[in-house]
Amino acid sequence: MSDLVTGWEGTTELGGLDSPLGYGYDYVFDFDAGQFTLDGASVALTPSSPDSIIAAIRKELRTKRYAFLAYDRNYGSDAFDTIAHSTNIAGVNVRHLLEIQAADIVEHDNRVLEGSPQVTVAVDTTAETISYHIVFTDTFGVTTTFDDSVSYA
């Protein structure tokens, strides 16, 4: 996966006020390994930069909507159900539905400017994955581009 963050100048230091921009923190989770990213002291890293927005979006793309009582009804992805039930509806453009849903997820983060997300989706039915290419502008004017892939199996 490649991430490109443009227009942001700052440092990321664990445990300090590392960004005057106030992005906030989000835990870094290694979805491939299934665990939080840890530093030498076994403390989960929490970036305060556009990376914290990416981490939040990646987490929400992988969380099935309504799966956990801790989240409200607007949190999570319907991609799993969309793919499972789309074969029963004639004329459904699954890719377009997934793009709309992913854009809603990106805009769900209040650090993202409304109307700014551009999402491109590819569905690989053989590998049972959804690939996302996401571009958004945050409230500080920073444009961020990243790619992500989610298994729907």
Long-range contacts (C-beta under 8 A, 24 or more apart in sequence): 1-146, 1-147, 1-148, 1-149, 2-146, 2-147, 3-51, 3-54, 3-144, 3-145, 3-146, 3-147, 4-144, 4-145, 4-146, 5-49, 5-50, 5-51, 5-142, 5-144, 5-145, 6-142, 6-143, 6-144, 6-145, 7-141, 7-142, 7-143, 8-49, 8-50, 8-140, 8-142, 10-48, 10-49, 12-47, 12-48, 12-49, 12-51, 14-39, 14-43, 14-45, 14-46, 17-48, 18-47, 18-48, 18-49, 19-48, 19-49, 21-49, 21-140, 22-48, 23-48, 23-49, 23-50, 23-52, 23-53, 23-111, 23-138, 23-140, 24-48, 24-52, 24-111, 25-52, 26-52, 26-53, 26-55, 26-56, 26-59, 27-55, 28-55, 29-55, 29-58, 29-59, 31-58, 31-62, 50-138, 50-142, 50-144, 53-109, 53-111, 53-112, 53-136, 53-138, 53-144, 54-144, 54-146, 56-109, 57-105, 57-106, 57-109, 57-134, 57-148, 58-148, 60-105, 60-108, 61-102, 61-105, 61-132, 61-148, 61-150, 62-150, 74-108, 75-108, 77-101, 77-102, 77-105, 77-150, 79-130, 79-150, 79-152, 80-152, 83-123, 83-130, 83-152, 94-123, 95-121, 95-122, 95-123, 98-123, 98-130, 102-132, 102-134, 106-134, 106-136, 110-139, 111-138, 111-139, 112-136, 112-137, 112-138, 112-139, 113-137, 113-138, 113-139, 127-151, 128-152, 128-153
